[in-house]
Amino acid sequence: MTEFAPAWSNARMTKAQVRKYIKDMEEARKEAQKKLDEAENSWELKLEELEIKKLEKELDNL
């Protein structure tokens, strides 16, 4: 888009491009939230937190 715009003007998105961008970002947000919920339900996040705390304790002991 910027290669067609003159160097002295700012590139702008059309209303249709903004709507598509917002729609795509909303879909990506929903998908990411779904993955977070699945990870939380399968205890993956809690195990990672425990591993991080364990590694932090080991670093403190060094």
Beta strands, then each sheet from edge to edge (+ up, - down):
end
